[in-house]
Amino acid sequence: MKCNDGFQLMLAAALLVGGLWGCETIRPHTMSMIEDLPTGPTTAGLMGHSYLMKDLVDDQLGPTGGFLIAAAPEKFDQHKEREAITVSQKAEQSPATVADARNSVTADLNGDGYVTLDEVVALKHAGLSDAEIVSRLDNTHQVFSLTPEQERYLTDRGISHDVANRIYELTKLGSAGAIMAGAPTTRP
C-alpha cells in the first residue's frame, strides 16, 4: 500500500526534528530549517498564536537584532513595536546593573516584559551561575530570539555557550513555551 505525499513529508519532518533535537547545539542555520517545517498539534500554531520577534520589530533593529532577545506574548498581541525598539535602544545606552540583577527573580530585570542582552550580562556580573541564569531566563515565560551576533555579544562578555544554547532552545519553544507556562510575564 502506497503512503500519501503528506504522510511522507510529515514523517521526514519528524525524523529531521528528532535528529536535530538530539544534537547538543542547534545553530541559527538549522533553526531556519526547523522554522520552515509544518506545525503540529503540540506547537503554538494551534493555540492561535505563532510569535516571531520579526513580527514585533520587523527589521527596525537591523540584521543583528539590537539588544532585544525576548518579549512577553502580550507585547505581540498589543503590537508594541515602538516600545520594543525603544527598550532595545535604552538597553544599549543605559545597561542594567548588578543591583538590578540582585533585585529580580527573572531575567527581565526591570519587569518591562522584555529581556535584553544587558540584562543577561548583568546576571553574570552579579555572580549568578549558569544554572541560575538559565532558571531566570525560563522564569520569564517570554518569546525568545537570538541572532548569531547577539550570541557573540553575550559570549564575548563571559556568558557561557550553555546559557546561549538554552536561549536557542527557548527560541525553538517560542510562544508555545510562554503560553503553556501560564505565568505572568510582566510585573503588576
N, C-alpha and C positions, 0 to 999 in steps of 0.2 A: 504494500500500500504506500502510495507516494504522499509525503508531507507537503503541506502548502507552503508557499514562499514566506508568509508572515510568521509561521511557526519556526521556520529555519532561521529567519532573521532574529527572532526573539531568543532562540537557542544560542546563536552565535554571539549575540549581545550579552547574554547571561554568562557565557564562558569567558568573554573578554573582561567583563567587570569582575567576575570571580577571580580571574588570574591577576588582574591589577590590584584587587583588594588585598591579596596576599603579599604584595610587594611591600618592602619595608618603607620605601618612599615613593610617592607619586608626584611627579613634577607637572608644571603647567602644560607642557606639550601633551601629556597623557590626559590631563584634565579636560582638554578640549575634545578628545575622543569620547570621554565619558559624558560630557555635556550634550553631545550630539545624539546619544542613544535615546530611544523612546523611553518615556516614563512608565513605571509600573505601579501596581497597587500600593506599594509602600512609600512612594515618593510624594512630594508636596503637590504635584500637579493635580492629583485627585482631591486634594484638600481645598482646591480653589485658588491656591497661591503658588506662584513659582517666582521667587525673588532672585534677581541678579543685581549686583552692585551697579552694573552698567545701566540698569533700568532706573536707578535712583539718580545718578550723577551724569549719565551719558558719557561723553568724552571730555567733560569740563575740567577734570583733574589731570588731563594729559595721559600719555601712554603708560606712565609709571604708576598711576593711580593715586597720586598725592599721599597724604598721611592717613587717609580713611581706610580701615581694613574691616570694619563691621558696622552694621546698623540694625536697630530693632525693626522687626517686621512692620510695626505701625508707621515707621518713617516712610516705608514704601507705599503703604496704603494711603497715607496722607500727602503723598507727593512732595516731600520735604527736600527737594533738590537744592534750593538756595541755602537752606540751613545746613545741609550736609557739606556743601562746598565751603561755607563759612567755618564750620567746625574743623575741616581739614586745614584750612589756611591758618586758623588760630592755633592749632596744634603745632604747626611748623614755626610760627612766630613766638609762641609762648608755651613751651613744653611743660608737661606735667612734672611734678616734683616727687621726691622721695616721700615727703609728708603726705601728698595726695595718695600715694600708693599705700601707705600705712593706715590711712583713714577709710579705706574702701574694702569691700568684701568681694568685688568682682574686678575684671579688667577695665570696666567702664568707670574709671576713677572719679569722674565728676557727675556721673549719673545722667548724662545728657542723651543717652540712647545710642551712642556711637562708641566704637573703640578705635583709637588712633595709634600710630606707631610709637609716639612719645609715651603713651600710657603703658605700653608693653615694656619699653625700655626703663621707665620709672619703676616698674615692678622688679626688674632685675637689679637696678641700682639700690632698691630698698632691701636687698639681700634675700629675696624670695628664691626658693629652689625651683627647678624646672617643674616639679610636681605641683607646687603651689601656684605657679604662673598658669599652668595648664588648667588647674582647678578653677582659677578665677576667669579664664577665658571661657570655659564650659559654663560657668555660672551666669554669664551674661545672657545666654539664650538668644544671641543675635545671629544675623546672617553675615557670614564671613566671606572675604575675598582677598586673596594675596597675590600680588604680581611678583615676578622674579626680582624686580628692582626693590620692592618693599621687603622681600625676604633678605636680600643683600644688605639693605639698610639695617635690619634687625641683627643679622649675624655679625656685621661689622661693629656693632655696639654690644657684643657679648651675648646675644640671645642664642641659645643652642639650636642645632638643627632639629633636635627632638621637639622643641617648642614650635619651630617653624613648620615641622611636619604635622603637628597637631592642628595648627591653623589651616593647613591644606585639607586635613580630614574634616574640620568644621566647614570648610568651603564645600566639600562634597555633600555634607549633610544638608547644607543650605537651609531653606526655610522649614524643611521637614523637622530638623532638629530643634529649631527655635520654637516652632508651633507645638510640637509634641511635648516639649518641656513644660509648657503651660505657665511658666513663671513670669512675673512682671519683668519687663526689660529696662524700665526706667524708674528712677526714684519717684515716689509720690510727691 
